[in-house]
């Protein structure tokens, strides 16, 4: 008897998804994997706009096996995804948001990559429709990406192909206590526990759609939720990666993407009390995970702001943020082969260390690297010019 296990279970969590859901489902139905190789598990999360009814009509008419579950609203994407995962039968699962849709041949190409490379997570090129989408990780197709040094760590959304055996083996689920960043936590765990990550960059696999009505499965919430998300992601990284360079490389992501924006221009529109509370929430994270290795890998602007946060300098932080918001270029200072951007409080009474202002790849550092290369080249030339020993006679 032939194996009836599908290659992919497409898990769709849907909330108030009309009319976007129509194109979403049509894109799955149009996939080229072939009959019996794809199934859909769709969870209607308490919609009132006809989403549930449309799913049921689709399931009754489609040639793609489709299971529909309707439930009361759960308040976020984690519950529907977890329910879908518990019902999935495929070798792989793909989490597809009901607002978005798949590219042609997407699942066929993603599965082929996973099977060829033997990897557990596959990223497919994503483009935005009426919204921005990350671009830096789509420069080339890679069978095995370095999760520490490549840009795959910056794309932690759940819209990827995951090997289901990995998720089952480790009992992986989306954290339903988080109201934002739950997908980043899930995907990073899969990166760290899995047997490799691949990138399909030469074909558009996913269309990320911006809704005109502003409704999405993921709810926006209080800024305090961002600190919960940052804490969870930092703790996950620390649990799996010992202190050192690799941990620092991964920590760049929560520091710059999750935590950093909370100490940007938004502060100029918030109260002193909010800033005080943000500093309190950030303090244990900075104490535990802010290291020189993280700091030196950031842009000068990010490093300076987060240095102020780490040292509790609220007034100085506000001065720096206000200066950045004005857009005035800072002066440049060169001292002893190093270059600094003279943002507010540079070498001032506040005592912020010079390292916070240093330019990455400053001319001084580049000059030192060039001198090392010249010395190495000189040694090579001298070695080539040295007389060769005379070969012995017979």
C-alpha positions in Angstrom: 0.0 0.0 0.0 1.4 3.4 -0.9 2.4 5.8 1.8 -0.4 8.3 2.3 1.6 10.7 4.3 1.6 14.1 2.6 4.8 16.0 2.1 3.5 19.2 3.6 0.7 20.3 6.0 -0.1 23.9 5.4 -1.3 25.4 8.7 -3.5 28.5 8.3 -4.6 30.4 11.3 -7.4 32.8 10.2 -9.0 35.7 11.9 -11.2 38.2 10.1 -9.4 37.2 6.9 -11.8 38.0 4.2 -11.4 38.7 1.3 -7.6 37.9 1.5 -8.3 34.3 2.5 -9.6 33.6 -1.0 -6.2 34.2 -2.7 -4.4 32.5 0.2 -6.3 29.3 -0.3 -6.1 29.5 -4.1 -2.3 29.7 -3.9 -2.2 26.5 -1.9 -4.6 24.8 -4.4 -2.3 25.9 -7.2 0.9 24.3 -5.8 2.7 21.9 -8.1 3.6 19.2 -5.5 0.9 17.0 -6.9 -2.3 15.3 -5.6 -2.0 13.8 -2.1 1.3 15.6 -1.3 -0.3 18.6 0.3 -3.0 19.0 3.0 -4.4 22.0 4.7 -5.3 22.4 8.4 -7.2 25.7 8.8 -8.2 27.2 12.2 -10.8 29.9 12.3 -10.0 31.9 15.4 -13.4 33.3 16.2 -14.0 35.4 13.0 -17.3 37.2 12.4 -16.7 38.3 8.8 -17.5 35.0 7.1 -14.0 33.5 7.3 -15.2 30.3 8.9 -18.0 29.8 6.4 -15.6 30.3 3.5 -13.2 27.8 4.9 -15.9 25.2 5.1 -17.1 25.8 1.6 -13.5 25.5 0.3 -12.9 22.3 2.2 -16.0 20.7 0.7 -15.1 21.7 -2.9 -11.3 21.6 -3.0 -9.2 18.7 -4.3 -6.7 19.5 -1.5 -7.6 17.6 1.7 -8.6 20.3 4.1 -9.6 20.1 7.7 -11.3 23.1 9.3 -11.6 23.8 13.0 -13.6 26.7 14.3 -13.0 28.0 17.8 -13.5 31.0 20.1 -11.1 33.9 19.6 -7.8 33.1 21.3 -6.3 36.6 21.2 -3.2 35.8 19.1 -1.7 33.5 16.5 -0.1 30.9 18.8 -3.2 29.0 19.7 -4.4 28.4 16.2 -0.9 27.4 15.0 -0.5 25.0 17.9 -3.9 23.4 17.2 -3.0 23.1 13.5 0.4 21.5 14.4 -1.3 18.9 16.6 -3.5 17.9 13.6 -0.7 17.9 11.0 0.3 14.7 9.2 2.9 15.9 6.7 6.6 15.3 6.7 6.9 19.1 6.8 4.6 21.9 8.0 4.3 25.4 6.6 2.7 28.2 8.6 0.8 30.4 6.1 -1.0 33.5 7.4 -4.5 33.9 6.0 -3.7 37.4 4.7 -0.8 36.2 2.6 -0.3 33.8 -0.2 2.3 31.4 -1.6 4.3 31.9 -4.8 4.0 29.4 -7.7 5.9 26.2 -7.1 6.9 27.4 -3.6 6.2 24.2 -1.7 7.8 22.0 -4.4 11.0 24.0 -4.3 11.1 24.2 -0.5 10.6 20.5 -0.1 13.1 19.7 -2.8 15.7 21.8 -1.0 15.0 20.2 2.4 15.3 16.7 0.9 18.5 17.6 -1.0 20.3 19.4 1.8 18.9 17.3 4.7 18.0 20.4 6.6 15.1 20.9 9.0 14.2 24.5 8.2 13.9 26.1 4.8 13.4 29.8 4.1 11.8 30.9 0.9 12.2 34.3 -0.7 9.6 36.6 0.6 8.4 39.9 -1.0 6.0 42.5 0.3 2.7 43.5 -1.2 1.8 47.0 0.1 4.2 46.5 2.9 7.9 46.0 3.5 9.6 42.6 3.7 13.2 41.8 4.8 15.6 41.6 1.9 19.1 41.0 3.2 18.9 37.3 3.4 17.8 36.7 -0.2 21.1 37.4 -2.0 21.8 33.8 -2.8 20.4 30.3 -2.5 22.2 28.4 0.2 21.9 24.8 1.1 23.3 25.2 4.6 23.3 28.7 6.1 25.5 29.8 9.0 22.8 30.8 11.5 25.4 32.8 13.5 27.0 34.9 10.8 24.4 35.1 8.1 21.3 37.2 8.0 18.9 34.3 8.5 18.8 35.3 12.2 17.0 38.5 11.2 14.1 36.6 9.7 12.4 34.8 12.5 8.8 34.9 11.3 7.0 31.5 11.2 6.3 31.5 7.5 8.9 28.8 6.7 9.1 25.1 6.0 9.8 23.1 9.1 10.5 19.4 9.3 7.7 18.1 11.5 9.8 15.3 13.1 12.0 18.0 14.6 9.0 19.7 16.2 7.6 16.5 17.5 10.9 15.2 18.8 11.4 18.3 21.0 7.7 19.0 21.7 8.0 22.4 20.1 5.0 24.7 20.3 4.4 28.5 20.0 4.4 30.2 23.4 0.8 31.2 24.0 1.8 33.4 26.9 3.6 35.8 24.6 1.5 38.4 22.7 4.2 39.4 20.3 7.5 37.7 19.2 6.2 34.2 19.7 7.2 33.3 16.1 10.7 34.6 16.7 11.0 32.3 19.7 9.7 29.3 17.9 11.9 29.8 14.8 15.1 30.5 16.7 14.5 27.3 18.7 14.1 25.4 15.4 17.4 27.0 14.1 19.2 26.0 17.3 17.8 22.5 17.7 17.5 21.6 14.0 19.9 19.9 11.7 20.5 22.9 9.4 18.8 25.8 7.7 18.5 26.3 4.0 17.6 29.4 1.9 15.8 29.4 -1.4 16.5 32.9 -2.8 16.1 32.4 -6.5 12.3 32.1 -6.6 9.6 34.1 -4.8 8.0 31.6 -2.4 5.9 33.9 -0.2 3.9 37.1 -0.6 3.6 39.1 2.6 0.4 41.2 2.2 -0.3 44.5 3.8 -4.0 44.8 4.6 -5.8 48.0 3.8 -7.9 47.7 7.0 -4.9 47.2 9.2 -6.2 43.9 10.7 -3.8 41.0 11.1 -3.7 37.8 13.1 -1.0 39.2 15.2 -2.4 41.8 17.6 -0.4 44.9 18.4 -0.1 45.7 22.1 1.6 47.6 24.9 5.2 48.4 24.6 5.8 46.2 27.7 5.1 43.1 25.5 8.3 43.9 23.6 10.3 43.4 26.7 8.6 40.1 27.4 9.6 39.0 23.8 13.2 40.2 24.1 13.6 38.4 27.5 12.2 35.2 26.1 14.4 35.2 23.0 17.6 36.2 25.0 16.9 33.4 27.5 16.4 30.9 24.7 19.7 31.8 23.1 21.5 31.7 26.4 20.1 28.3 27.2 21.4 26.8 23.9 24.6 28.7 23.2 27.4 29.1 25.8 28.9 32.6 26.4 31.3 33.6 23.6 31.3 34.8 20.0 28.5 32.6 18.8 26.1 33.7 21.5 27.1 37.4 20.9 26.3 37.0 17.2 22.8 35.8 17.9 22.2 38.3 20.7 22.6 41.1 18.1 19.1 40.2 16.9 17.0 40.8 20.0 19.1 43.8 21.0 18.7 45.6 17.7 15.3 44.4 16.4 13.3 43.9 19.6 14.9 46.0 22.4 16.6 48.8 20.5 13.5 50.4 19.0 12.0 50.9 22.4 14.9 53.4 23.0 14.6 55.2 19.7 12.6 58.2 18.5 9.4 56.9 20.2 10.9 58.1 23.5 10.5 61.7 22.5 6.7 61.1 22.4 6.5 59.2 25.7 6.5 60.4 29.3 9.4 60.4 31.7 7.6 57.7 33.7 7.5 55.4 30.6 11.2 55.9 30.1 11.9 55.1 33.8 9.9 51.9 33.5 11.5 50.9 30.3 15.0 51.3 31.9 13.8 49.1 34.8 12.6 46.4 32.4 15.8 46.5 30.3 18.2 46.6 33.3 18.3 42.8 34.0 18.6 42.0 30.3 21.5 44.4 29.9 23.2 43.0 33.0 22.9 39.4 31.8 23.5 39.7 28.0 25.0 43.0 27.0 28.7 42.2 26.4 31.6 43.9 24.6 31.3 41.3 21.9 27.7 42.4 21.2 28.4 46.1 21.5 31.3 46.2 19.0 29.2 44.5 16.4 26.5 47.2 16.4 26.3 50.4 14.5 27.6 53.4 16.4 24.1 54.8 16.9 22.7 51.5 18.3 25.8 50.9 20.5 25.6 54.4 22.0 21.9 54.3 22.8 22.2 50.8 24.3 25.3 51.8 26.3 23.2 54.6 27.8 20.5 52.1 28.7 23.0 49.6 30.2 24.5 52.3 32.4 21.2 53.9 33.4 21.9 57.3 31.8 18.3 58.4 31.0 19.1 62.1 30.4 22.0 61.4 28.2 20.0 58.8 26.2 17.3 61.4 25.5 19.9 63.9 24.3 21.3 61.3 21.9 17.9 60.3 20.6 16.9 63.9 20.1 20.1 64.6 18.2 19.6 61.5 16.0 16.0 62.6 15.3 17.2 66.0 14.1 19.3 64.4 11.4 22.4 66.6 11.9 25.5 64.7 11.0 27.9 64.4 14.0 31.4 65.6 13.9 34.2 63.0 13.3 37.1 62.8 15.7 40.3 60.9 14.9 42.6 59.9 17.8 45.5 57.5 17.8 44.3 55.7 14.7 40.7 55.4 15.7 37.7 57.3 14.5 34.7 58.5 16.6 31.3 60.1 15.9 31.0 63.1 18.3 27.4 62.6 19.3 26.2 64.3 22.5 28.3 63.8 25.6 31.3 62.5 23.7 34.2 62.8 26.2 32.0 64.9 28.5 31.2 64.9 32.2 28.8 62.0 31.8 31.7 59.6 31.4 30.3 57.5 28.5 33.2 55.4 27.3 34.8 56.4 24.0 34.1 52.8 22.7 30.4 53.7 22.5 31.2 56.4 19.9 33.7 54.5 17.8 33.0 53.9 14.1 32.9 50.3 13.0 35.6 49.7 10.4 37.1 53.1 11.1 40.0 54.3 9.0 42.4 53.6 11.8 41.3 50.0 12.0 41.4 49.7 8.2 44.9 51.2 8.1 46.1 48.7 10.7 44.7 45.9 8.6 46.3 47.2 5.5 49.7 47.5 7.3 49.4 43.8 8.4 48.6 42.8 4.8 51.6 44.8 3.5 53.9 43.1 6.1 52.6 39.7 5.0 53.0 40.5 1.3 56.5 41.7 2.0 57.4 38.5 3.7 55.9 36.5 0.8 57.9 38.5 -1.8 61.2 38.1 0.2 60.5 34.3 0.4 60.0 34.2 -3.4 63.2 36.1 -4.1 65.3 33.9 -1.9 67.7 31.7 -3.8 66.5 28.1 -4.2 68.8 25.4 -3.0 70.7 23.7 -5.8 69.3 20.3 -6.7 71.8 17.5 -6.0 73.4 15.6 -8.9 72.9 12.0 -9.8 
